Amino acid sequence: GVLTYMWGDYGEPPARGSFAINALLSYHFGNGAFYPVGGPAMIANNVVRVIENAGGKVLVRAPVTSILVDKNGKAYGVEMKRNRIHA
């Protein structure tokens, strides 16, 4: 029906969706939807740039075998198949 076109935005089938969520989404999209120029990957690319500019490192498809934790339970790095990275 006419009120079910955006049920995918809140993850419930139309029969379980609340009127309040549907109303909020309708209000939110009232002026149209917006998308990042260059597609959604631009959000991740910009987040990576911020992390790297702050001295961090971003790895994808890195096979982490364990999270390194000190005696106080604070994480200080990760161990991967080939090496360790300390934060």
N, CA, C and O atoms as CSV, one atom per row, in Angstrom:
chain,resi,resn,atom,element,x,y,z
A,1,GLY,N,N,0.794,-1.171,0.000
A,1,GLY,CA,C,0.000,0.000,0.000
A,1,GLY,C,C,0.856,1.263,0.000
A,1,GLY,O,O,2.085,1.205,-0.032
A,2,VAL,N,N,0.193,2.365,0.035
A,2,VAL,CA,C,0.863,3.648,-0.057
A,2,VAL,C,C,1.720,3.950,1.174
A,2,VAL,O,O,2.689,4.701,1.067
A,3,LEU,N,N,1.395,3.393,2.323
A,3,LEU,CA,C,2.177,3.654,3.531
A,3,LEU,C,C,3.296,2.645,3.751
A,3,LEU,O,O,4.002,2.731,4.756
A,4,THR,N,N,3.476,1.703,2.851
A,4,THR,CA,C,4.492,0.672,3.077
A,4,THR,C,C,5.727,0.837,2.206
A,4,THR,O,O,6.605,-0.026,2.231
A,5,TYR,N,N,5.823,1.909,1.442
A,5,TYR,CA,C,6.917,2.038,0.490
A,5,TYR,C,C,8.277,2.197,1.151
A,5,TYR,O,O,9.286,1.909,0.507
A,6,MET,N,N,8.359,2.636,2.385
A,6,MET,CA,C,9.670,2.806,3.011
A,6,MET,C,C,9.885,1.909,4.222
A,6,MET,O,O,10.701,2.225,5.088
A,7,TRP,N,N,9.174,0.810,4.292
A,7,TRP,CA,C,9.331,-0.065,5.453
A,7,TRP,C,C,10.728,-0.655,5.524
A,7,TRP,O,O,11.174,-1.040,6.606
A,8,GLY,N,N,11.428,-0.738,4.406
A,8,GLY,CA,C,12.807,-1.230,4.419
A,8,GLY,C,C,13.745,-0.317,5.175
A,8,GLY,O,O,14.813,-0.757,5.600
A,9,ASP,N,N,13.382,0.940,5.357
A,9,ASP,CA,C,14.228,1.878,6.089
A,9,ASP,C,C,14.239,1.627,7.584
A,9,ASP,O,O,15.168,2.050,8.273
A,10,TYR,N,N,13.225,0.945,8.101
A,10,TYR,CA,C,13.242,0.677,9.534
A,10,TYR,C,C,13.187,-0.797,9.868
A,10,TYR,O,O,13.011,-1.151,11.033
A,11,GLY,N,N,13.332,-1.663,8.890
A,11,GLY,CA,C,13.600,-3.067,9.126
A,11,GLY,C,C,12.470,-3.940,9.633
A,11,GLY,O,O,12.727,-5.051,10.097
A,12,GLU,N,N,11.271,-3.498,9.568
A,12,GLU,CA,C,10.135,-4.312,9.992
A,12,GLU,C,C,9.185,-4.478,8.815
A,12,GLU,O,O,9.047,-3.566,8.000
A,13,PRO,N,N,8.532,-5.627,8.716
A,13,PRO,CA,C,7.509,-5.757,7.678
A,13,PRO,C,C,6.358,-4.788,7.961
A,13,PRO,O,O,6.142,-4.406,9.111
A,14,PRO,N,N,5.628,-4.395,6.939
A,14,PRO,CA,C,4.561,-3.406,7.134
A,14,PRO,C,C,3.564,-3.759,8.234
A,14,PRO,O,O,3.068,-2.865,8.919
A,15,ALA,N,N,3.263,-5.029,8.415
A,15,ALA,CA,C,2.294,-5.418,9.436
A,15,ALA,C,C,2.805,-5.141,10.850
A,15,ALA,O,O,2.007,-5.000,11.777
A,16,ARG,N,N,4.121,-5.062,11.024
A,16,ARG,CA,C,4.693,-4.840,12.356
A,16,ARG,C,C,5.215,-3.426,12.558
A,16,ARG,O,O,5.613,-3.060,13.664
A,17,GLY,N,N,5.213,-2.634,11.497
A,17,GLY,CA,C,5.731,-1.272,11.604
A,17,GLY,C,C,4.781,-0.366,12.358
A,17,GLY,O,O,3.564,-0.460,12.202
A,18,SER,N,N,5.339,0.515,13.178
A,18,SER,CA,C,4.482,1.424,13.938
A,18,SER,C,C,4.164,2.668,13.125
A,18,SER,O,O,4.913,3.049,12.226
A,19,PHE,N,N,3.055,3.286,13.451
A,19,PHE,CA,C,2.675,4.524,12.786
A,19,PHE,C,C,3.705,5.612,13.067
A,19,PHE,O,O,4.025,6.407,12.183
A,20,ALA,N,N,4.227,5.653,14.293
A,20,ALA,CA,C,5.183,6.701,14.673
A,20,ALA,C,C,6.440,6.648,13.814
A,20,ALA,O,O,6.902,7.683,13.333
A,21,ILE,N,N,6.997,5.462,13.616
A,21,ILE,CA,C,8.194,5.342,12.783
A,21,ILE,C,C,7.884,5.759,11.359
A,21,ILE,O,O,8.666,6.484,10.744
A,22,ASN,N,N,6.768,5.317,10.831
A,22,ASN,CA,C,6.394,5.684,9.465
A,22,ASN,C,C,6.214,7.193,9.340
A,22,ASN,O,O,6.632,7.786,8.345
A,23,ALA,N,N,5.600,7.815,10.334
A,23,ALA,CA,C,5.402,9.263,10.305
A,23,ALA,C,C,6.735,10.000,10.383
A,23,ALA,O,O,6.948,10.977,9.666
A,24,LEU,N,N,7.629,9.537,11.247
A,24,LEU,CA,C,8.949,10.179,11.357
A,24,LEU,C,C,9.743,10.063,10.064
A,24,LEU,O,O,10.383,11.025,9.640
A,25,LEU,N,N,9.708,8.901,9.441
A,25,LEU,CA,C,10.413,8.734,8.172
A,25,LEU,C,C,9.798,9.594,7.079
A,25,LEU,O,O,10.517,10.180,6.270
A,26,SER,N,N,8.486,9.672,7.052
A,26,SER,CA,C,7.825,10.519,6.061
A,26,SER,C,C,8.245,11.973,6.244
A,26,SER,O,O,8.511,12.673,5.267
A,27,TYR,N,N,8.305,12.426,7.488
A,27,TYR,CA,C,8.733,13.797,7.773
A,27,TYR,C,C,10.194,13.994,7.362
A,27,TYR,O,O,10.548,15.008,6.762
A,28,HIS,N,N,11.037,13.011,7.694
A,28,HIS,CA,C,12.467,13.090,7.390
A,28,HIS,C,C,12.709,13.221,5.888
A,28,HIS,O,O,13.539,14.022,5.460
A,29,PHE,N,N,11.990,12.440,5.092
A,29,PHE,CA,C,12.169,12.469,3.645
A,29,PHE,C,C,11.309,13.529,2.953
A,29,PHE,O,O,11.244,13.563,1.724
A,30,GLY,N,N,10.658,14.382,3.720
A,30,GLY,CA,C,9.753,15.376,3.160
A,30,GLY,C,C,10.379,16.289,2.123
A,30,GLY,O,O,9.722,16.664,1.152
A,31,ASN,N,N,11.625,16.648,2.312
A,31,ASN,CA,C,12.311,17.514,1.354
A,31,ASN,C,C,13.153,16.723,0.363
A,31,ASN,O,O,13.948,17.305,-0.375
A,32,GLY,N,N,12.990,15.427,0.339
A,32,GLY,CA,C,13.768,14.589,-0.571
A,32,GLY,C,C,14.901,13.892,0.163
A,32,GLY,O,O,15.284,14.292,1.263
A,33,ALA,N,N,15.424,12.865,-0.447
A,33,ALA,CA,C,16.536,12.122,0.129
A,33,ALA,C,C,17.844,12.664,-0.448
A,33,ALA,O,O,17.870,13.196,-1.558
A,34,PHE,N,N,18.903,12.525,0.302
A,34,PHE,CA,C,20.207,13.007,-0.130
A,34,PHE,C,C,21.213,11.871,-0.080
A,34,PHE,O,O,21.143,11.005,0.792
A,35,TYR,N,N,22.126,11.879,-0.997
A,35,TYR,CA,C,23.153,10.850,-1.090
A,35,TYR,C,C,24.501,11.528,-1.268
A,35,TYR,O,O,24.579,12.590,-1.886
A,36,PRO,N,N,25.560,10.934,-0.738
A,36,PRO,CA,C,26.879,11.556,-0.902
A,36,PRO,C,C,27.312,11.555,-2.367
A,36,PRO,O,O,27.094,10.584,-3.091
A,37,VAL,N,N,27.926,12.654,-2.789
A,37,VAL,CA,C,28.474,12.725,-4.142
A,37,VAL,C,C,29.576,11.679,-4.253
A,37,VAL,O,O,30.505,11.665,-3.445
A,38,GLY,N,N,29.478,10.820,-5.232
A,38,GLY,CA,C,30.457,9.752,-5.398
A,38,GLY,C,C,29.980,8.426,-4.820
A,38,GLY,O,O,30.669,7.413,-4.946
A,39,GLY,N,N,28.812,8.419,-4.188
A,39,GLY,CA,C,28.255,7.185,-3.644
A,39,GLY,C,C,28.585,6.990,-2.174
A,39,GLY,O,O,29.374,7.745,-1.606
A,40,PRO,N,N,27.984,5.977,-1.555
A,40,PRO,CA,C,28.162,5.761,-0.119
A,40,PRO,C,C,29.584,5.408,0.285
A,40,PRO,O,O,29.947,5.593,1.446
A,41,ALA,N,N,30.398,4.908,-0.629
A,41,ALA,CA,C,31.792,4.587,-0.296
A,41,ALA,C,C,32.565,5.838,0.103
A,41,ALA,O,O,33.584,5.736,0.785
A,42,MET,N,N,32.101,7.016,-0.308
A,42,MET,CA,C,32.786,8.260,0.045
A,42,MET,C,C,32.751,8.506,1.555
A,42,MET,O,O,33.663,9.133,2.096
A,43,ILE,N,N,31.718,8.026,2.239
A,43,ILE,CA,C,31.655,8.175,3.694
A,43,ILE,C,C,32.806,7.400,4.321
A,43,ILE,O,O,33.541,7.940,5.148
A,44,ALA,N,N,32.968,6.148,3.938
A,44,ALA,CA,C,34.058,5.330,4.482
A,44,ALA,C,C,35.420,5.909,4.107
A,44,ALA,O,O,36.323,5.953,4.942
A,45,ASN,N,N,35.573,6.346,2.875
A,45,ASN,CA,C,36.858,6.913,2.446
A,45,ASN,C,C,37.246,8.123,3.279
A,45,ASN,O,O,38.415,8.290,3.627
A,46,ASN,N,N,36.281,8.963,3.600
A,46,ASN,CA,C,36.576,10.141,4.404
A,46,ASN,C,C,36.856,9.793,5.860
A,46,ASN,O,O,37.687,10.437,6.500
A,47,VAL,N,N,36.178,8.791,6.387
A,47,VAL,CA,C,36.454,8.350,7.754
A,47,VAL,C,C,37.872,7.784,7.837
A,47,VAL,O,O,38.596,8.049,8.797
A,48,VAL,N,N,38.264,7.003,6.827
A,48,VAL,CA,C,39.625,6.445,6.791
A,48,VAL,C,C,40.645,7.580,6.789
A,48,VAL,O,O,41.638,7.514,7.513
A,49,ARG,N,N,40.421,8.597,6.004
A,49,ARG,CA,C,41.349,9.727,5.927
A,49,ARG,C,C,41.508,10.396,7.294
A,49,ARG,O,O,42.622,10.743,7.686
A,50,VAL,N,N,40.404,10.580,8.021
A,50,VAL,CA,C,40.462,11.196,9.346
A,50,VAL,C,C,41.267,10.325,10.303
A,50,VAL,O,O,42.094,10.839,11.056
A,51,ILE,N,N,41.036,9.016,10.284
A,51,ILE,CA,C,41.763,8.098,11.166
A,51,ILE,C,C,43.253,8.136,10.857
A,51,ILE,O,O,44.074,8.211,11.771
A,52,GLU,N,N,43.608,8.086,9.574
A,52,GLU,CA,C,45.017,8.084,9.195
A,52,GLU,C,C,45.686,9.421,9.504
A,52,GLU,O,O,46.853,9.439,9.896
A,53,ASN,N,N,44.982,10.535,9.337
A,53,ASN,CA,C,45.545,11.839,9.681
A,53,ASN,C,C,45.807,11.974,11.176
A,53,ASN,O,O,46.664,12.753,11.590
A,54,ALA,N,N,45.074,11.220,11.981
A,54,ALA,CA,C,45.263,11.236,13.429
A,54,ALA,C,C,46.304,10.214,13.874
A,54,ALA,O,O,46.512,10.021,15.072
A,55,GLY,N,N,46.965,9.552,12.907
A,55,GLY,CA,C,48.000,8.585,13.248
A,55,GLY,C,C,47.521,7.158,13.330
A,55,GLY,O,O,48.298,6.267,13.674
A,56,GLY,N,N,46.258,6.914,13.021
A,56,GLY,CA,C,45.716,5.562,13.072
A,56,GLY,C,C,45.979,4.798,11.793
A,56,GLY,O,O,46.536,5.324,10.829
A,57,LYS,N,N,45.572,3.566,11.808
A,57,LYS,CA,C,45.762,2.693,10.658
A,57,LYS,C,C,44.463,1.935,10.412
A,57,LYS,O,O,43.842,1.438,11.353
A,58,VAL,N,N,44.054,1.847,9.159
A,58,VAL,CA,C,42.836,1.129,8.789
A,58,VAL,C,C,43.226,-0.025,7.888
A,58,VAL,O,O,43.859,0.166,6.849
A,59,LEU,N,N,42.845,-1.219,8.293
A,59,LEU,CA,C,43.118,-2.415,7.502
A,59,LEU,C,C,41.798,-3.079,7.158
A,59,LEU,O,O,40.900,-3.154,7.996
A,60,VAL,N,N,41.678,-3.555,5.942
A,60,VAL,CA,C,40.485,-4.299,5.549
A,60,VAL,C,C,40.889,-5.719,5.211
A,60,VAL,O,O,41.994,-5.977,4.733
A,61,ARG,N,N,39.975,-6.629,5.467
A,61,ARG,CA,C,40.224,-8.054,5.263
A,61,ARG,C,C,41.478,-8.518,5.990
A,61,ARG,O,O,42.203,-9.383,5.499
A,62,ALA,N,N,41.729,-7.947,7.150
A,62,ALA,CA,C,42.866,-8.333,7.972
A,62,ALA,C,C,42.418,-9.453,8.906
A,62,ALA,O,O,41.525,-9.242,9.727
A,63,PRO,N,N,43.006,-10.620,8.801
A,63,PRO,CA,C,42.569,-11.760,9.617
A,63,PRO,C,C,43.061,-11.647,11.069
A,63,PRO,O,O,44.121,-12.169,11.414
A,64,VAL,N,N,42.287,-10.966,11.903
A,64,VAL,CA,C,42.644,-10.792,13.314
A,64,VAL,C,C,42.422,-12.100,14.043
A,64,VAL,O,O,41.348,-12.696,13.966
A,65,THR,N,N,43.465,-12.546,14.762
A,65,THR,CA,C,43.354,-13.793,15.526
A,65,THR,C,C,43.043,-13.533,16.989
A,65,THR,O,O,42.434,-14.372,17.653
A,66,SER,N,N,43.461,-12.360,17.506
A,66,SER,CA,C,43.121,-12.021,18.885
A,66,SER,C,C,43.306,-10.532,19.123
A,66,SER,O,O,44.027,-9.850,18.394
A,67,ILE,N,N,42.637,-10.046,20.159
A,67,ILE,CA,C,42.778,-8.658,20.589
A,67,ILE,C,C,43.727,-8.668,21.774
A,67,ILE,O,O,43.522,-9.414,22.731
A,68,LEU,N,N,44.766,-7.846,21.714
A,68,LEU,CA,C,45.768,-7.791,22.777
A,68,LEU,C,C,45.239,-6.921,23.916
A,68,LEU,O,O,44.828,-5.780,23.704
A,69,VAL,N,N,45.256,-7.481,25.132
A,69,VAL,CA,C,44.685,-6.819,26.299
A,69,VAL,C,C,45.716,-6.830,27.417
A,69,VAL,O,O,46.360,-7.850,27.660
A,70,ASP,N,N,45.878,-5.683,28.109
A,70,ASP,CA,C,46.821,-5.637,29.224
A,70,ASP,C,C,46.195,-6.227,30.487
A,70,ASP,O,O,45.053,-6.685,30.468
A,71,LYS,N,N,46.957,-6.211,31.583
A,71,LYS,CA,C,46.489,-6.841,32.827
A,71,LYS,C,C,45.263,-6.152,33.432
A,71,LYS,O,O,44.567,-6.732,34.265
A,72,ASN,N,N,45.004,-4.908,33.006
A,72,ASN,CA,C,43.833,-4.175,33.498
A,72,ASN,C,C,42.619,-4.342,32.590
A,72,ASN,O,O,41.565,-3.755,32.836
A,73,GLY,N,N,42.772,-5.145,31.544
A,73,GLY,CA,C,41.662,-5.386,30.631
A,73,GLY,C,C,41.526,-4.352,29.528
A,73,GLY,O,O,40.523,-4.337,28.815
A,74,LYS,N,N,42.531,-3.481,29.375
A,74,LYS,CA,C,42.489,-2.444,28.340
A,74,LYS,C,C,43.136,-2.970,27.057
A,74,LYS,O,O,44.255,-3.482,27.077
A,75,ALA,N,N,42.415,-2.834,25.947
A,75,ALA,CA,C,42.939,-3.287,24.658
A,75,ALA,C,C,44.055,-2.351,24.212
A,75,ALA,O,O,43.930,-1.131,24.314
A,76,TYR,N,N,45.138,-2.925,23.720
A,76,TYR,CA,C,46.255,-2.102,23.243
A,76,TYR,C,C,46.724,-2.489,21.850
A,76,TYR,O,O,47.712,-1.940,21.363
A,77,GLY,N,N,46.048,-3.410,21.207
A,77,GLY,CA,C,46.426,-3.780,19.850
A,77,GLY,C,C,45.710,-5.039,19.396
A,77,GLY,O,O,44.835,-5.566,20.083
A,78,VAL,N,N,46.106,-5.507,18.217
A,78,VAL,CA,C,45.546,-6.736,17.669
A,78,VAL,C,C,46.668,-7.629,17.167
A,78,VAL,O,O,47.736,-7.157,16.774
A,79,GLU,N,N,46.406,-8.910,17.189
A,79,GLU,CA,C,47.336,-9.882,16.631
A,79,GLU,C,C,46.671,-10.485,15.398
A,79,GLU,O,O,45.518,-10.914,15.428
A,80,MET,N,N,47.437,-10.499,14.325
A,80,MET,CA,C,46.936,-11.068,13.081
A,80,MET,C,C,47.786,-12.277,12.735
A,80,MET,O,O,48.750,-12.587,13.434
A,81,LYS,N,N,47.430,-12.952,11.667
A,81,LYS,CA,C,48.163,-14.148,11.278
A,81,LYS,C,C,49.645,-13.876,11.073
A,81,LYS,O,O,50.484,-14.713,11.406
A,82,ARG,N,N,49.972,-12.706,10.524
A,82,ARG,CA,C,51.365,-12.434,10.168
A,82,ARG,C,C,52.087,-11.453,11.076
A,82,ARG,O,O,53.318,-11.446,11.097
A,83,ASN,N,N,51.369,-10.621,11.830
A,83,ASN,CA,C,52.048,-9.647,12.688
A,83,ASN,C,C,51.129,-9.113,13.769
A,83,ASN,O,O,49.949,-9.455,13.838
A,84,ARG,N,N,51.703,-8.261,14.615
A,84,ARG,CA,C,50.954,-7.577,15.669
A,84,ARG,C,C,50.948,-6.086,15.391
A,84,ARG,O,O,51.919,-5.530,14.878
A,85,ILE,N,N,49.855,-5.456,15.732
A,85,ILE,CA,C,49.760,-4.008,15.621
A,85,ILE,C,C,49.379,-3.478,16.981
A,85,ILE,O,O,48.364,-3.880,17.550
A,86,HIS,N,N,50.195,-2.569,17.509
A,86,HIS,CA,C,49.937,-1.957,18.811
A,86,HIS,C,C,49.337,-0.569,18.601
A,86,HIS,O,O,49.783,0.207,17.755
A,87,ALA,N,N,48.319,-0.288,19.396
A,87,ALA,CA,C,47.645,1.016,19.283
A,87,ALA,C,C,48.437,2.075,20.026
A,87,ALA,O,O,48.039,3.239,20.052
